[in-house]
Amino acid sequence: MKISTANTNLTPYFRSKKFQQMLLVIYVIIWAVFAISPIYRPQWWLENYLVFAFFLLIILFYKKYQLSDLSYLLITIFLLLHVVGSHYGYSSVPFGFALRDAFNLVRNPYDRIVHFLFGFLFAYPIYELLKRYSSQKGKWLYILPINFIISLSAIYEILEAAVAWTYPPEQYDPFVGLQGDIWDGYKDMLLVSTGGMISTSIIWLTEKLRKN
């Protein structure tokens, strides 16, 4: 993929350092609170290694590949959902049990919701990266975000499988979160894909209406 930095100008409305700093402060405070006494400490570390790596990437490429406030907001929302999931263990989040009981579900759906929202929330930041910093145009601006999201989801599921192979059950079970469903990984990827496709469809429709 040919990378271009020609479209890097963002108006103050779309890029506010104060807004981004506020998002960072909110995230750090909530992360620190939920880092205290998580239900499954080994799982908490496994979940947060990925977050640490993600933040490292953002720091390294922040100046070169800056995004709009909307993108950083969407990313922050997902990370906060992840904070809650890693604290309780995705299979044991109280809100998920409330949904299970309210809708007579067979399992805690919090992890499924977060997988769907990963695809839904990350589609726009990826779309924006491609639009601003690559030579991609037309349909590829909407196809590639879905491809990237599915690929990231597959990598995560592979990591989960690797954990299941190397850790004892009391450590990998809270991390993997099958809840008795052997098709859990496939369903998670389906939800990620669905979220990404819905989000990119909204982006496409919004862009089409804006041009008209």
C-alpha atoms as one frame of an Amber mdcrd trajectory, in Angstrom:
protein
   0.000   0.000   0.000   1.400   3.356  -1.015   1.437   5.770   1.898   0.915
   9.482   1.453   1.014  12.311   3.959  -0.589  14.863   1.666  -3.939  14.967
   3.447  -2.723  15.579   6.979  -4.343  18.968   7.642  -7.081  18.759  10.229
  -9.112  21.773  11.220  -9.157  22.781  14.919 -12.770  21.582  15.063 -11.716
  18.070  14.207  -8.485  18.047  16.182  -8.373  19.553  19.652  -5.463  18.730
  21.925  -7.536  19.706  24.947 -10.247  17.256  23.953  -7.714  14.494  23.368
  -6.023  15.249  26.689  -9.411  15.083  28.401 -10.043  11.662  26.843  -6.640
  10.482  28.022  -7.196  11.737  31.586 -10.630  10.098  31.770  -9.243   6.828
  30.476  -6.230   6.793  32.816  -8.392   7.518  35.881 -10.945   4.818  35.061
  -8.204   2.358  34.117  -6.421   2.991  37.444  -9.637   2.455  39.421 -10.468
  -0.797  37.654  -6.860  -2.002  37.886  -7.392  -2.381  41.638  -8.223  -5.950
  42.638  -9.578  -7.395  39.382 -11.402 -10.701  39.717  -8.815 -12.632  37.683
  -5.408 -10.972  37.968  -3.639 -13.333  35.486  -6.373 -12.660  32.923  -6.165
  -8.923  33.637  -2.479  -8.959  32.715  -3.152 -10.911  29.539  -5.844  -8.434
  28.487  -3.730  -5.379  29.316  -0.582  -6.488  27.492  -2.543  -5.805  24.302
  -3.603  -2.380  25.587  -0.017  -1.464  26.463   1.110  -2.455  22.965  -1.725
  -0.443  21.399  -0.839   2.678  23.383   2.798   2.282  22.408   1.773   2.313
  18.735  -0.350   5.429  19.243   2.540   7.235  20.962   5.086   6.232  18.327
   2.908   7.309  15.386   0.907  10.136  16.964   2.695  13.029  15.270   2.905
  11.363  11.871  -0.573   9.847  11.710  -2.941  12.020  13.697  -6.661  11.364
  13.676  -9.754  13.449  14.311 -11.353  13.881  17.714 -14.175  11.586  16.611
 -11.741   8.743  15.945 -10.035   9.179  19.307 -13.437   9.289  21.004 -14.523
   6.024  19.366 -11.234   4.362  20.333 -11.568   5.593  23.918 -15.113   4.246
  24.224 -13.932   0.801  23.162 -10.946   0.903  25.510 -13.207   1.818  28.436
 -15.473  -1.136  27.638 -12.324  -3.261  27.613 -11.305  -1.854  31.009 -14.559
  -3.121  32.496 -14.237  -6.487  30.770 -10.667  -7.056  31.910 -11.534  -6.118
  35.510 -14.438  -8.507  35.945 -13.474 -11.078  33.361 -15.633 -10.741  30.282
 -17.744 -13.701  31.327 -18.500 -12.175  34.739 -19.349  -8.524  34.031 -22.425
  -7.635  36.174 -24.065  -5.673  33.355 -23.842  -8.784  31.189 -25.608 -10.883
  33.835 -28.349  -8.245  34.032 -28.854  -8.493  30.260 -28.809 -12.294  30.429
 -31.552 -12.334  33.054 -33.624  -9.598  31.392 -33.679 -11.321  27.992 -33.518
 -14.957  29.188 -30.171 -15.556  27.473 -28.118 -18.696  28.025 -24.850 -16.830
  28.708 -23.363 -13.511  29.755 -23.369 -11.520  26.465 -20.923  -8.763  27.463
 -18.016 -10.234  25.487 -20.212 -10.632  22.403 -21.322  -6.997  22.673 -17.727
  -5.790  22.935 -16.663  -7.869  19.934 -19.455  -6.304  17.888 -18.482  -2.832
  19.082 -14.831  -3.439  18.227 -15.827  -3.754  14.584 -18.348  -0.928  14.810
 -16.124   1.581  16.647 -12.810   0.897  14.915 -14.112   1.003  11.356 -14.132
   4.790  11.228 -10.597   5.340  12.617  -9.248   2.829  10.086 -11.273   4.472
   7.306  -9.891   7.849   8.326  -6.311   6.570   8.355  -6.720   5.213   4.843
  -8.419   8.342   3.559  -5.864  10.760   5.012  -2.610   8.863   4.715  -2.920
   6.410   1.839  -3.538   6.532  -1.878  -6.647   4.345  -1.606  -9.844   5.744
  -3.112 -13.384   4.731  -3.902 -14.672   1.360  -2.790 -11.350   0.359  -1.174
 -11.845   2.982   1.528 -14.853   0.918   2.659 -13.631  -2.593   1.900 -10.207
  -2.370   3.545 -11.445  -1.286   7.011 -13.586  -4.425   7.138 -10.631  -6.546
   6.005  -8.366  -5.024   8.647 -10.962  -5.506  11.371 -11.543  -9.151  10.462
  -7.780  -9.757  10.360  -7.281  -8.179  13.791 -10.135 -10.255  15.168  -8.585
 -13.428  13.743  -5.216 -12.572  15.292  -6.905 -12.081  18.671  -8.692 -15.426
  18.413  -5.373 -17.095  17.556  -3.825 -15.488  20.645  -6.692 -16.842  22.716
  -6.058 -20.311  21.305  -2.334 -20.000  22.087  -3.186 -19.071  25.677  -5.480
 -22.085  25.926  -2.612 -24.310  24.792  -0.004 -22.925  27.193  -1.797 -21.866
  30.396  -3.552 -24.023  33.010  -7.382 -24.016  32.864  -7.816 -21.739  35.891
  -5.866 -19.033  34.038  -6.916 -19.443  30.413 -10.635 -20.093  30.955 -11.456
 -16.551  32.182  -9.379 -15.106  29.325 -10.868 -17.223  26.560 -14.390 -17.015
  27.965 -16.004 -19.835  25.999 -18.842 -20.207  28.528 -19.390 -23.707  27.204
 -19.711 -22.677  23.546 -17.173 -24.443  21.315 -18.106 -22.058  18.460 -17.401
 -18.966  20.546 -14.430 -17.787  18.455 -16.357 -18.082  15.187 -19.326 -16.183
  16.604 -17.032 -13.471  17.953 -15.486 -12.968  14.522 -18.944 -12.897  12.921
 -19.989 -10.136  15.320 -16.798  -8.166  14.676 -17.396  -8.441  10.931 -21.042
  -7.423  11.296 -20.129  -4.384  13.387 -17.512  -3.331  10.851 -19.876  -3.723
   7.896 -22.643  -1.735   9.588 -20.232   1.047  10.501 -18.681   1.283   7.031
 -22.172   1.303   5.499 -23.043   4.282   7.685 -19.792   6.005   6.677 -20.494
   5.352   2.980 -24.063   6.661   3.251 -22.931   9.739   5.195 -20.243  10.539
   2.621 -22.698  10.055  -0.249 -25.278  12.366   1.338 -22.614  14.958   2.101
 -21.451  15.027  -1.520 -24.997  15.362  -2.775
